[in-house]
Amino acid sequence: MTEFLIANMAPIIFVSMVIFLLVGFPVAFALAANGIFFALIGIELGLLGPQLFQALPDRIFGIMNNDTLLAIPFFTFMGLILERSGMAEDLLDTIGQLFGPLRGGLALAVIFVGALLAATTGVVAASVISMGLISLPIMLRYGYDKKLASGVIAASGTLAQIIPPSLVLIIMADQLGKSVGDMYKGAFLPGMALTAFYVGYIVLVAIFRPRWTPALPLEARTLRGGKLLLRVLTTLVPPLLLIFLVLGTIFLGIATPTEGGAMGATGALIMALARRRLSWKLLRQAMDTTAKLTTFVVFILVGARVFSLTFYGVDGHKWVEHLLTGLPGGEIGFLIVVNVLVFLLAFFLDFFELSFIVVPLLGPVAQALGIDLIWFGVLLAVNMQTSFMHPPFGFALFYLRSVAPASVKTTDIYWGAIPFVCIQVIMVGILIFFPQLVTIGLDEDTKVDLDSVQIEMPTSDYGTSSTPPGFESPKEASSPAASEDAASKAVRDAMKQDQAK
């Protein structure tokens, strides 16, 4: 039994952690408990040393010193202030009036507002609840199909997962050891492409099922001409300026994501103040929710660090790498298997849990296979969107259910989500076979031809015997140059090995 435990400690730890999660044990405590329990067993079996626990304080304080994670409370606070300041309501009303004469116009308005909210709030719950409260009753009143209306609202809300400044992308960058700014740049085009696919689906429904997507009747279009233009300018310009203030400064390299988040939070406060919606009650609610979400993330991250310390100590990362690098099909086979695995796990785990548990195990394997980690992170982020959209734990569906009228059944919400889940899966496939969608905007690493590098070694006569001129042997005369060439070659070889790694 002892030999079996020693030989299979890594898979036993992994299976135990999965069982804890499936029975509903809190994620942070499940991770930490498994890490500590199996660390004690490993010490007893001689697999690990007692000094393992001495590394825990450094790991935990490393989380506290991580400046990147400051972006999470800033963007969360910004989203909550904007959501409670009535921006979503104004955007939906204005864009609804703009697209109202078209079949499917209200659904298109929901998608565009969802993309704008995603680029300003980055919070799925805020987007889904806002649009569910405001647009769902209007869509039902004017004859929209219940399934289509529910699905488009839930799917548009999940755009906050992939369009910067997404919280998921911040965590993904941290777990993969990459820049948040690069992750934002990589996710921008896929986010826009996914939005375009949603629009294309609504257009097809409007053509082939026109009864599901009626246009707004004339009496409902209260704004026309100059009034509509003025409303569009006054409603759309402030959010667009805020998007540039946050994302534009990050993309241009003027600000870090943390600084961009701080500017976004300040901009959200100014917008709420300009709309005369800012109050002490709103501030208290936003700060309270921000503190809860940030604490939730940090606790999961602490639990994940405790778990990974033990898992890596028993060479669990080598077990995972051996398991996944031996898959048929090489890089493409690995990507397909990993995305199927993440899609299935998303039925039971949300994106925070997937980011903290699964991504740290998959990242080193992807790097060993030569996969660009920014591309890999964006690919997984698009896949994790499905965790919000399918049962039994589709949080976007739960958020919509909590605000939907009684006439909309839960089955309507679930069936309405299926076409959009299929679109998200198609997007995953496109990113696998067309990585340029992610990497096109990224700075390329500068390649150095090490064979052309010349290394000059300083020479010294110190410690050498002086020989009268004309008495040097040919071997002695050539030895300094030979030793210099050998030293230069050794340095170049070492540099090549480091570059290969």
C-alpha positions as a printed NumPy array, in Angstrom:
array([[  0.   ,   0.   ,   0.   ],
       [  2.852,   2.364,   0.875],
       [  4.563,   1.701,  -2.463],
       [  1.272,   2.344,  -4.301],
       [  0.795,   5.69 ,  -2.525],
       [  4.364,   6.776,  -3.255],
       [  4.105,   5.819,  -6.945],
       [  0.663,   7.42 ,  -7.495],
       [  0.623,  10.371,  -5.108],
       [  0.04 ,  12.999,  -7.87 ],
       [ -3.084,  11.395,  -9.434],
       [ -4.464,  10.618,  -5.952],
       [ -4.147,  14.286,  -4.943],
       [ -5.816,  15.435,  -8.165],
       [ -8.737,  12.973,  -7.889],
       [ -9.24 ,  13.845,  -4.215],
       [ -9.434,  17.555,  -5.047],
       [-11.992,  16.908,  -7.822],
       [-14.155,  14.842,  -5.418],
       [-14.074,  17.667,  -2.842],
       [-15.242,  20.149,  -5.477],
       [-18.008,  17.898,  -6.808],
       [-19.543,  17.411,  -3.36 ],
       [-19.827,  21.183,  -3.027],
       [-17.001,  21.927,  -0.577],
       [-15.865,  25.588,  -0.836],
       [-13.149,  25.853,  -3.474],
       [-10.541,  27.788,  -1.498],
       [-10.777,  25.437,   1.498],
       [-10.896,  22.306,  -0.688],
       [ -7.626,  23.319,  -2.338],
       [ -5.878,  24.275,   0.894],
       [ -7.131,  21.218,   2.82 ],
       [ -5.959,  18.826,   0.102],
       [ -2.594,  20.551,  -0.074],
       [ -1.937,  20.399,   3.673],
       [ -3.359,  16.88 ,   4.178],
       [ -1.318,  15.29 ,   1.391],
       [  1.757,  17.303,   2.369],
       [  1.606,  15.652,   5.802],
       [  1.184,  12.23 ,   4.177],
       [  4.099,  12.967,   1.842],
       [  6.323,  13.941,   4.767],
       [  5.347,  10.76 ,   6.627],
       [  6.161,   8.64 ,   3.555],
       [  9.459,  10.425,   2.986],
       [  8.397,  11.96 ,  -0.334],
       [  8.596,  15.513,   0.999],
       [ 10.69 ,  17.276,   3.588],
       [  9.3  ,  19.138,   6.627],
       [ 10.813,  22.337,   5.208],
       [  7.995,  22.315,   2.621],
       [  5.763,  24.286,   5.001],
       [  8.463,  26.916,   5.432],
       [  7.82 ,  27.969,   1.827],
       [  4.134,  28.684,   2.483],
       [  4.532,  32.19 ,   4.008],
       [  6.653,  33.326,   1.056],
       [  4.046,  32.049,  -1.401],
       [  1.169,  33.749,   0.419],
       [  3.038,  37.051,   0.797],
       [  3.914,  36.762,  -2.899],
       [  0.169,  36.989,  -3.638],
       [ -0.155,  40.088,  -1.455],
       [  2.778,  41.731,  -3.252],
       [  1.359,  41.046,  -6.731],
       [  0.537,  44.469,  -8.185],
       [ -1.26 ,  42.914, -11.169],
       [ -4.091,  41.678,  -8.943],
       [ -4.884,  45.285,  -7.946],
       [ -6.609,  45.613, -11.315],
       [ -9.37 ,  43.259, -10.105],
       [-10.887,  45.576,  -7.431],
       [-10.424,  48.627,  -9.672],
       [-12.288,  47.138, -12.662],
       [-14.929,  45.55 , -10.421],
       [-15.599,  48.874,  -8.688],
       [-15.746,  50.666, -12.056],
       [-18.286,  48.167, -13.401],
       [-20.507,  48.331, -10.341],
       [-20.58 ,  52.14 , -10.315],
       [-21.47 ,  52.257, -14.022],
       [-24.128,  49.558, -13.666],
       [-25.8  ,  51.359, -10.761],
       [-25.506,  54.797, -12.372],
       [-28.043,  53.883, -15.08 ],
       [-25.619,  53.738, -18.022],
       [-26.992,  50.389, -19.234],
       [-30.552,  51.702, -19.179],
       [-29.642,  54.801, -21.215],
       [-27.616,  52.763, -23.725],
       [-30.377,  50.203, -24.253],
       [-33.026,  52.88 , -24.697],
       [-30.925,  54.903, -27.155],
       [-29.581,  52.027, -29.28 ],
       [-33.021,  50.377, -29.191],
       [-34.494,  53.522, -30.736],
       [-31.657,  53.593, -33.288],
       [-32.16 ,  49.985, -34.463],
       [-35.894,  49.851, -33.783],
       [-37.079,  50.102, -37.424],
       [-35.119,  46.918, -38.313],
       [-36.328,  43.353, -37.783],
       [-34.315,  42.03 , -34.887],
       [-33.317,  45.601, -34.015],
       [-33.893,  45.153, -30.287],
       [-31.789,  41.984, -30.254],
       [-29.006,  43.797, -32.154],
       [-29.239,  46.642, -29.642],
       [-28.804,  44.14 , -26.789],
       [-25.67 ,  42.692, -28.444],
       [-24.078,  46.107, -29.049],
       [-24.914,  47.277, -25.524],
       [-23.532,  43.996, -24.168],
       [-20.249,  44.642, -26.016],
       [-20.097,  48.236, -24.718],
       [-20.855,  47.149, -21.156],
       [-18.203,  44.433, -21.478],
       [-15.635,  47.036, -22.527],
       [-16.537,  49.288, -19.607],
       [-17.716,  47.079, -16.751],
       [-16.065,  43.684, -17.327],
       [-18.62 ,  42.07 , -14.979],
       [-20.992,  39.411, -16.364],
       [-23.56 ,  39.632, -13.559],
       [-23.977,  43.399, -13.966],
       [-24.497,  43.125, -17.739],
       [-26.97 ,  40.225, -17.656],
       [-29.063,  41.592, -14.794],
       [-29.198,  45.106, -16.262],
       [-30.265,  43.942, -19.721],
       [-32.633,  41.332, -18.277],
       [-34.445,  43.941, -16.214],
       [-34.613,  46.566, -18.951],
       [-34.77 ,  44.899, -22.354],
       [-36.408,  41.494, -21.752],
       [-39.868,  42.91 , -20.855],
       [-39.715,  45.242, -23.886],
       [-38.727,  42.429, -26.261],
       [-41.528,  40.208, -24.959],
       [-44.04 ,  43.051, -25.17 ],
       [-43.366,  43.546, -28.885],
       [-43.575,  39.84 , -29.778],
       [-40.003,  38.495, -29.638],
       [-39.583,  34.747, -29.238],
       [-38.934,  33.96 , -25.554],
       [-36.051,  31.581, -26.259],
       [-34.306,  34.01 , -28.612],
       [-34.764,  36.981, -26.278],
       [-33.42 ,  35.038, -23.281],
       [-30.488,  33.594, -25.201],
       [-29.321,  36.867, -26.713],
       [-29.378,  38.63 , -23.323],
       [-27.435,  35.862, -21.541],
       [-24.896,  35.543, -24.383],
       [-24.349,  39.29 , -24.714],
       [-23.682,  39.504, -20.986],
       [-20.95 ,  36.868, -21.232],
       [-18.999,  39.066, -23.681],
       [-17.615,  40.621, -20.49 ],
       [-15.595,  37.399, -20.195],
       [-13.518,  37.944, -23.324],
       [-13.677,  41.651, -24.21 ],
       [-11.124,  43.666, -22.168],
       [-11.074,  44.695, -19.341],
       [-12.187,  41.176, -18.439],
       [-11.387,  39.888, -14.941],
       [-10.763,  36.438, -16.399],
       [ -7.983,  37.777, -18.618],
       [ -6.274,  39.392, -15.615],
       [ -6.274,  36.095, -13.729],
       [ -5.259,  34.157, -16.855],
       [ -2.268,  36.455, -17.394],
       [ -1.236,  36.074, -13.758],
       [ -1.491,  32.276, -13.837],
       [  0.418,  31.977, -17.141],
       [  3.068,  34.512, -16.13 ],
       [  2.259,  36.877, -18.997],
       [  1.526,  40.595, -19.317],
       [ -2.093,  41.645, -18.768],
       [ -1.673,  44.267, -21.5  ],
       [ -0.621,  41.579, -24.008],
       [ -3.528,  39.379, -22.935],
       [ -5.906,  42.318, -23.51 ],
       [ -4.427,  42.986, -26.96 ],
       [ -4.701,  39.315, -27.887],
       [ -8.332,  39.073, -26.778],
       [ -9.558,  42.218, -28.523],
       [-10.066,  40.799, -32.046],
       [-11.589,  37.479, -30.86 ],
       [-14.018,  39.465, -28.707],
       [-15.052,  41.598, -31.67 ],
       [-15.315,  38.497, -33.892],
       [-17.569,  36.764, -31.371],
       [-19.784,  39.861, -31.234],
       [-19.98 ,  39.798, -35.048],
       [-21.016,  36.123, -34.965],
       [-23.843,  36.96 , -32.551],
       [-24.976,  39.746, -34.887],
       [-24.816,  37.364, -37.858],
       [-26.981,  34.83 , -36.045],
       [-29.643,  37.456, -35.284],
       [-29.599,  38.599, -38.92 ],
       [-30.133,  34.998, -40.089],
       [-33.003,  34.538, -37.615],
       [-34.582,  37.801, -38.827],
       [-34.414,  36.515, -42.428],
       [-35.619,  32.943, -41.881],
       [-37.842,  33.418, -38.777],
       [-39.162,  36.996, -39.133],
       [-42.018,  36.331, -36.67 ],
       [-39.444,  35.83 , -33.889],
       [-37.866,  39.269, -34.38 ],
       [-40.463,  41.953, -35.191],
       [-39.48 ,  45.571, -35.692],
       [-40.54 ,  48.203, -33.185],
       [-43.971,  49.662, -34.064],
       [-44.05 ,  53.299, -35.104],
       [-45.672,  54.482, -31.858],
       [-42.779,  53.004, -29.845],
       [-40.163,  55.05 , -31.71 ],
       [-40.341,  58.216, -29.619],
       [-37.027,  59.693, -30.833],
       [-36.408,  60.734, -34.434],
       [-34.159,  63.029, -36.451],
       [-32.105,  65.58 , -34.519],
       [-33.361,  64.433, -31.118],
       [-32.215,  60.871, -31.803],
       [-28.821,  62.092, -33.048],
       [-28.358,  64.261, -29.941],
       [-29.31 ,  61.351, -27.667],
       [-26.882,  59.03 , -29.462],
       [-24.03 ,  61.513, -29.079],
       [-24.697,  62.293, -25.408],
       [-25.228,  58.638, -24.505],
       [-22.488,  56.926, -26.529],
       [-19.627,  59.427, -26.293],
       [-18.98 ,  59.196, -22.499],
       [-18.698,  55.352, -22.472],
       [-16.491,  55.439, -25.574],
       [-14.231,  58.016, -23.929],
       [-14.062,  55.832, -20.851],
       [-13.156,  52.806, -22.994],
       [-10.309,  54.806, -24.549],
       [ -9.221,  56.071, -21.138],
       [ -8.897,  52.49 , -19.91 ],
       [ -8.051,  50.286, -22.905],
       [ -6.508,  52.931, -25.167],
       [ -3.923,  53.948, -22.578],
       [ -3.089,  50.28 , -21.89 ],
       [ -2.752,  49.384, -25.584],
       [ -0.618,  52.476, -26.286],
       [  1.672,  51.622, -23.385],
       [  0.876,  54.845, -21.522],
       [ -0.575,  53.058, -18.481],
       [ -0.314,  49.641, -16.894],
       [ -3.551,  47.624, -16.453],
       [ -3.57 ,  48.544, -12.761],
       [ -3.226,  52.247, -13.572],
       [ -5.853,  51.87 , -16.321],
       [ -8.217,  50.305, -13.791],
       [ -7.654,  53.184, -11.368],
       [ -8.372,  55.736, -14.13 ],
       [-11.463,  53.747, -15.147],
       [-12.788,  53.755, -11.575],
       [-12.226,  57.519, -11.382],
       [-13.923,  58.   , -14.765],
       [-16.907,  55.918, -13.621],
       [-17.287,  58.11 , -10.534],
       [-17.177,  61.243, -12.708],
       [-19.819,  59.801, -15.087],
       [-22.088,  58.87 , -12.176],
       [-21.628,  62.35 , -10.705],
       [-22.45 ,  63.969, -14.063],
       [-25.657,  61.913, -14.272],
       [-26.491,  62.945, -10.682],
       [-26.676,  59.28 ,  -9.712],
       [-23.746,  59.251,  -7.263],
       [-24.747,  58.818,  -3.62 ],
       [-23.283,  57.436,  -0.395],
       [-25.595,  54.437,  -0.653],
       [-24.333,  53.615,  -4.164],
       [-20.714,  54.008,  -3.042],
       [-21.239,  51.738,  -0.024],
       [-22.893,  49.038,  -2.135],
       [-20.149,  49.18 ,  -4.783],
       [-17.323,  49.077,  -2.231],
       [-18.97 ,  46.266,  -0.285],
       [-19.429,  44.076,  -3.392],
       [-15.914,  44.892,  -4.613],
       [-14.409,  43.886,  -1.257],
       [-16.341,  40.599,  -1.258],
       [-15.322,  39.668,  -4.812],
       [-11.669,  40.618,  -4.247],
       [-11.534,  38.607,  -1.015],
       [-13.128,  35.669,  -2.813],
       [-10.437,  35.766,  -5.517],
       [ -7.551,  36.132,  -3.048],
       [ -8.791,  33.257,  -0.868],
       [ -9.034,  30.946,  -3.881],
       [ -5.563,  32.038,  -4.972],
       [ -4.129,  31.299,  -1.5  ],
       [ -5.768,  27.854,  -1.525],
       [ -4.424,  27.223,  -5.04 ],
       [ -0.876,  28.139,  -3.937],
       [ -1.069,  25.718,  -0.994],
       [ -2.354,  22.964,  -3.279],
       [  0.231,  23.618,  -6.003],
       [  3.073,  23.593,  -3.449],
       [  2.274,  19.996,  -2.513],
       [  1.304,  18.946,  -6.038],
       [  4.559,  20.231,  -7.507],
       [  6.473,  18.769,  -4.565],
       [  5.369,  15.242,  -5.538],
       [  6.158,  15.994,  -9.217],
       [  2.502,  16.342, -10.157],
       [  3.414,  18.79 , -12.928],
       [  5.625,  16.125, -14.525],
       [  2.747,  13.626, -14.311],
       [  0.396,  16.07 , -16.08 ],
       [  3.04 ,  16.942, -18.672],
       [  3.751,  13.262, -19.399],
       [  0.001,  12.611, -19.635],
       [ -0.668,  15.415, -22.131],
       [  2.496,  15.529, -24.235],
       [  1.984,  11.888, -25.2  ],
       [ -1.34 ,  12.622, -26.89 ],
       [ -1.607,  11.808, -30.617],
       [ -1.679,  14.758, -33.005],
       [  0.994,  16.845, -31.316],
       [  0.075,  20.483, -30.7  ],
       [ -3.361,  20.295, -32.364],
       [ -4.216,  17.06 , -30.522],
       [ -3.234,  18.669, -27.216],
       [ -5.342,  21.77 , -27.907],
       [ -8.412,  19.727, -28.899],
       [ -8.204,  17.446, -25.842],
       [ -7.598,  20.356, -23.466],
       [-10.509,  22.374, -24.837],
       [-12.86 ,  19.382, -24.636],
       [-11.712,  18.869, -21.038],
       [-12.254,  22.537, -20.122],
       [-15.67 ,  22.534, -21.838],
       [-16.767,  19.497, -19.779],
       [-15.332,  20.875, -16.524],
       [-17.215,  24.129, -17.177],
       [-20.46 ,  22.219, -16.547],
       [-19.438,  21.996, -12.878],
       [-16.83 ,  24.711, -12.23 ],
       [-16.943,  28.458, -12.872],
       [-14.201,  30.423, -14.574],
       [-12.425,  31.408, -11.316],
       [-12.065,  27.773, -10.277],
       [-10.947,  26.711, -13.754],
       [ -8.397,  29.539, -13.882],
       [ -6.846,  28.729, -10.527],
       [ -6.94 ,  24.916, -10.7  ],
       [ -6.655,  23.842, -14.341],
       [ -4.665,  26.615, -16.037],
       [ -1.517,  26.329, -13.828],
       [ -1.359,  22.615, -14.726],
       [ -1.86 ,  23.154, -18.468],
       [  0.378,  26.215, -18.926],
       [  3.764,  24.449, -18.514],
       [  2.681,  21.674, -20.909],
       [  1.624,  24.235, -23.532],
       [  4.952,  26.024, -23.143],
       [  6.846,  22.72 , -23.504],
       [  4.992,  22.117, -26.788],
       [  6.002,  25.559, -28.076],
       [  2.487,  27.057, -27.877],
       [  2.225,  30.833, -27.474],
       [  0.824,  31.334, -23.957],
       [ -1.104,  34.505, -24.867],
       [ -2.915,  32.589, -27.621],
       [ -3.45 ,  29.671, -25.242],
       [ -4.866,  31.952, -22.532],
       [ -7.3  ,  33.704, -24.895],
       [ -8.365,  30.336, -26.302],
       [ -9.183,  29.026, -22.825],
       [-10.963,  32.29 , -21.913],
       [-13.317,  31.925, -24.904],
       [-13.93 ,  28.304, -23.913],
       [-14.634,  29.289, -20.304],
       [-17.421,  31.575, -21.509],
       [-19.489,  28.426, -21.911],
       [-19.364,  27.945, -18.122],
       [-21.841,  30.836, -17.905],
       [-24.121,  29.482, -20.599],
       [-24.886,  25.813, -20.02 ],
       [-26.557,  23.896, -17.191],
       [-26.391,  22.901, -14.419],
       [-24.231,  25.834, -13.239],
       [-24.647,  28.429, -15.979],
       [-24.436,  31.578, -13.881],
       [-25.616,  33.889, -16.675],
       [-28.749,  31.74 , -16.924],
       [-29.241,  31.969, -13.151],
       [-28.802,  35.758, -13.211],
       [-31.382,  36.035, -15.999],
       [-33.767,  33.668, -14.235],
       [-33.66 ,  35.87 , -11.113],
       [-34.941,  38.927, -13.039],
       [-37.019,  37.357, -15.842],
       [-40.837,  37.601, -15.626],
       [-42.819,  34.502, -14.666],
       [-44.018,  34.07 , -18.248],
       [-40.471,  33.06 , -19.25 ],
       [-39.838,  29.464, -18.189],
       [-36.453,  28.144, -17.122],
       [-36.553,  25.756, -20.089],
       [-36.973,  28.76 , -22.423],
       [-33.793,  30.291, -21.002],
       [-31.84 ,  27.022, -21.331],
       [-32.999,  26.309, -24.905],
       [-32.328,  29.895, -25.914],
       [-28.71 ,  29.611, -24.745],
       [-27.866,  26.552, -26.875],
       [-27.298,  28.345, -30.252],
       [-24.955,  30.819, -28.563],
       [-23.004,  28.029, -26.828],
       [-22.567,  26.476, -30.292],
       [-21.281,  29.823, -31.616],
       [-18.764,  29.995, -28.747],
       [-17.551,  26.455, -29.515],
       [-17.183,  27.387, -33.206],
       [-15.122,  30.401, -32.107],
       [-12.826,  28.101, -30.119],
       [-12.27 ,  25.994, -33.253],
       [-11.52 ,  29.104, -35.332],
       [ -8.921,  30.28 , -32.811],
       [ -7.233,  26.863, -32.811],
       [ -6.774,  26.89 , -36.587],
       [ -6.27 ,  30.667, -36.994],
       [ -4.057,  31.818, -34.092],
       [ -3.298,  35.023, -36.022],
       [ -6.559,  36.455, -34.67 ],
       [ -4.806,  36.613, -31.301],
       [ -1.148,  37.11 , -32.178],
       [ -1.501,  39.714, -34.953],
       [ -1.471,  42.682, -32.568],
       [  1.284,  41.43 , -30.293],
       [  4.886,  42.573, -30.359],
       [  7.147,  39.903, -31.795],
       [ 10.135,  38.744, -29.801],
       [ 13.403,  39.981, -31.269],
       [ 15.426,  37.051, -32.594],
       [ 19.223,  37.26 , -32.246],
       [ 21.52 ,  35.203, -34.472],
       [ 23.989,  33.966, -31.913],
       [ 26.353,  32.705, -34.6  ],
       [ 27.005,  36.322, -35.625],
       [ 27.748,  37.467, -32.068],
       [ 31.397,  38.367, -31.489],
       [ 32.669,  38.136, -27.956],
       [ 35.937,  39.876, -27.131],
       [ 37.7  ,  38.466, -24.097],
       [ 40.154,  40.783, -22.307],
       [ 43.641,  39.336, -22.214],
       [ 46.25 ,  39.707, -19.494],
       [ 49.881,  38.711, -19.172],
       [ 49.569,  38.387, -15.416],
       [ 50.932,  35.079, -14.135],
       [ 52.659,  34.076, -17.411],
       [ 56.379,  33.517, -17.654],
       [ 58.246,  35.922, -19.831],
       [ 60.086,  34.267, -22.684],
       [ 62.75 ,  36.036, -24.681],
       [ 61.681,  37.031, -28.203],
       [ 62.249,  34.413, -30.822],
       [ 62.152,  31.463, -28.366],
       [ 58.347,  30.842, -28.379],
       [ 57.201,  27.496, -29.639],
       [ 54.391,  27.496, -32.274],
       [ 52.077,  25.796, -29.777],
       [ 52.749,  28.397, -27.087],
       [ 52.347,  31.257, -29.514],
       [ 48.908,  30.115, -30.57 ],
       [ 47.601,  29.098, -27.159],
       [ 46.121,  32.487, -26.062],
       [ 44.117,  32.803, -29.283],
       [ 43.003,  29.196, -29.06 ],
       [ 41.897,  29.589, -25.453],
       [ 40.064,  32.807, -26.364],
       [ 38.218,  31.054, -29.226],
       [ 37.309,  28.175, -26.926],
       [ 35.97 ,  30.55 , -24.266],
       [ 33.934,  32.53 , -26.827],
       [ 32.49 ,  29.324, -28.246],
       [ 31.521,  28.111, -24.778],
       [ 29.698,  31.385, -24.027],
       [ 27.855,  31.269, -27.375],
       [ 26.829,  27.651, -26.791],
       [ 25.47 ,  28.543, -23.352],
       [ 23.468,  31.44 , -24.824],
       [ 22.019,  29.152, -27.505],
       [ 20.915,  26.649, -24.872],
       [ 19.205,  29.408, -22.857],
       [ 17.457,  30.687, -25.986],
       [ 16.283,  27.16 , -26.828],
       [ 14.733,  26.875, -23.405]])
